Amino acid sequence: MKPIRHAALALLTAAALSLSLAAPAAAYHSGSLVPQSRTYSVPFTDTQGTWCDDAVQICYETGLMDGKSATSFDPHSSLTYAQIIVIVARLHELLNGGDGKFDAPDPGEAWYQPAVDYLLSLPILAQAGDLSGLDVINPEGQLAITLWSMGEFDEFPSQPCTRYDLVFFLTAILPEDALTPINSITALPDVTGNSVVLDFYNAGILTGSNEYGTFGGTEYLNRGQAAAMLARIVDPSLRVRFTPKPLVLSQALLGKDPDEVMMTVDGFDVTAGLYALQLSYEISEQTISHYFSRYDNYPEEYSAYLTDEEFRGDFAEYMMEKYGIDVSVPIDWDAPDKGGMSPAQKVLADTREECIRTAVLMNHQTEYPPPQAQQADMESFSYLSDYMGITRDVYETMYISECVWINLQESLRDFTSGELNRYLTQQNFIYGMYAVFYRDDEYGLYTEKESREMASTLRTQINDHLDDQEYISYLIWKYSQTYSGQSPDLISLDQFSDENIAALKSLGIGKVSAVLTEEDRYIVVFRMDPSENDDIVDQAAAIPAQEQLDAWCAAATVTAESTDPVDMAAAAGMLDTLGYLATL
């Protein structure tokens, strides 16, 4: 049974910050915020003639950034949080009349600790808020959380920094007049509301990676991009005036206006705007499936990769280095699988199905209308208007259809304990607690005979205390060889043999099973009443609701359906450009 899925938009893309700077001789005019402190006498060989060459020179001459060596800057490598923290501290010190240099760390201290101490001494961080919740979302709070993490998590300082974090850190330490606006940008494809990111765009420091101004905040920052940002900060004459092109997703993917009708379902018009949003989601699903198939296709190699303590790259790099196999092959949208369907055909079929489901739910909104609370929530999402090129009416349609789906489930929630158990067993689940005993455990702690005896002892003790669920939970904790199973939850029957599945389905509520024998373990199950768990009841209500929705969809009449072909490779490429697929 296929569940309802609604489009999820990702805030991801690669953002190359192109830059055209003035000649070096003019780099330190009277408007520069930071003076020159050294001479760029030996240019870095790996940045000469590149887009970031002038920016790298400015960052070097102001003391903000050094090279990786005397002749190399390494513009394409990522910047770690430790490196970014040092740069941010240098910038703040330089902007406030200092020389950007810090004392050497004390013996045993990390090389970046003096910069951390400097930032922690600033009044702006003393007012950042309580860090115990780790949910501070203002720039000062983000910087404070990062500084706290530097000392709490050993691996954190060496992790690559994202574009979002650098912008937040810079916002925390820059004076207001450092971001004087020269542009009037109110929205970006992947930035919502009044984000501080817009301040950097309006100041001409950021221009994005494409004509739409896509930011790509969760992408890792490289050294060349950081140099471009920093150069524009310290020398306002380098900032860029521009207006990003408005993004309309349906135009970008389909070449259609968002209000153009793609199909009509029992009188409800599915517009190109709605269709494009669902198409984006299905393309993303196929891309993710293709990405993770590499692990399924090479299970032994993936297992070796996970246990290789010396290798530091990702799985694709591991496969190329160890086996000479390229697993980064892009998806072939037109290649049929064993079942005869290509990824492109699957995307179109799934998009059509989900659009019909959304339309059917919209056609039943008078029967399951959003109450006042849901309507108020919808208004709170008004900031999403035009986010990723999607109009407000499309967002409202998706939201209302989701509310109808939730309300349909709520209306079917009142069922008996017997009906609830029937729904769960239809999906191959029962509710209860369980204990596991390995027939020959991998650590050699128990023999098969000892495990069997422990399982039998536990079963006997549970049987003597059937009315005391708290004590049964304690017994499972005491005897079981795993750390799971002692809290009531759904138990998947897929892990059992056919014989044991039949035994568990016939096991009565409040009863303990026999000692069940599986290939490598013994299992004891205590079955409980799922109607006592509201979360399980909520989940189970989706089963009859899905049956009802499937019946409505089967009876729906689809007319005026557009048959225009979709170039799936081009659509996926556009989504990748916009950052939709950059999670991969």
ZIHUNOR-V394244 format. One line per field, one symbol per residue. phi: phi as a letter, one per 40 degrees, with the letter a starting at -180 (. if undefined). psi: psi as a letter, one per 30 degrees, with the letter a starting at -180 (. if undefined). A space follows every 10 residues. Layout:
phi->???
psi->???
This chain:
phi->.cccbbcbbc cbacbcccab bccdcccbcc cccbccbabc cbdcccbdgc cbdccccccc ccgcbbccac bbbfccccbc cccccccccd cccccbgcbg bbccccdgcc cccdcccccc ccdcccbchc cccfbcbcdc cccccccccd ccbdcddccc cccdcccccc dcbccdccbc cbbbbbabdb bbfbdcdccc cccgcbbgba ccgdcgcccc cbcccccccc ccccbdcccb cabccccbdc cccbgbcccc ccabbfgccc ccccccccdd cccccccccc cccccccbcc cccccccccc cbcccccccc ccbgbccccc cccbcccccg bcdccccccc cccccccccc cccbcccbcc cdcccccccc ccccdgcfgb ccccdccccc cccccccccc cbccbccccc ccdccccgbb bibabbbcca cccgcbcccc ccccccccdc ccccbccbcc ccccccdccc cbcbhcbcac bccccbcdcc cccccccccg bbccccbbdb abbbbbcbcc ccbccccccc cccccccccc ccccccbbbf ccbccbcccc ccccccccgc bccc
psi->kklkklkkkk hklkjkikkj llkefgfhaf fkfklkflki fjkkfgfkgl fgeeeeeeee ffgekllfaf fkfiffllkl eeeeeeeeee eeeefggagg kllkllkfll ffeeeeeeef fkeeffgflk fefhgkflee eeeeeeeefe fejefeffkk kleeeeeeee eefkleffhk kflikflleg klbhkfeeee effgekfafa ffgkehfglk kleeeeeeee efefjffflk kljkkkkjee eeefgkkffk kelkjhfkkj leeeeeeeee eeeeeeeeee effeeefiee eeeeeffjfe kfaleeeeee eefgkjggkl kjfgjkafff kleeeeeeee eeeeeeeeee eefgffeikk leeeeeeeef gfffkgkggk leeeeeeeee eeeeeeeeee fgfilleeee eeeefeghkl kallkkjkej kffgfkleee eeeeeeeeee eeffhfgiee eeeeeeeeek glglffkklk jkffflleee eeeeffklkg lklljkkleg lkkkkjkljf ffjeeeeeef ffeeeeeeee eeeefkkklh kkgklkjeee eeeeeeefge gff.
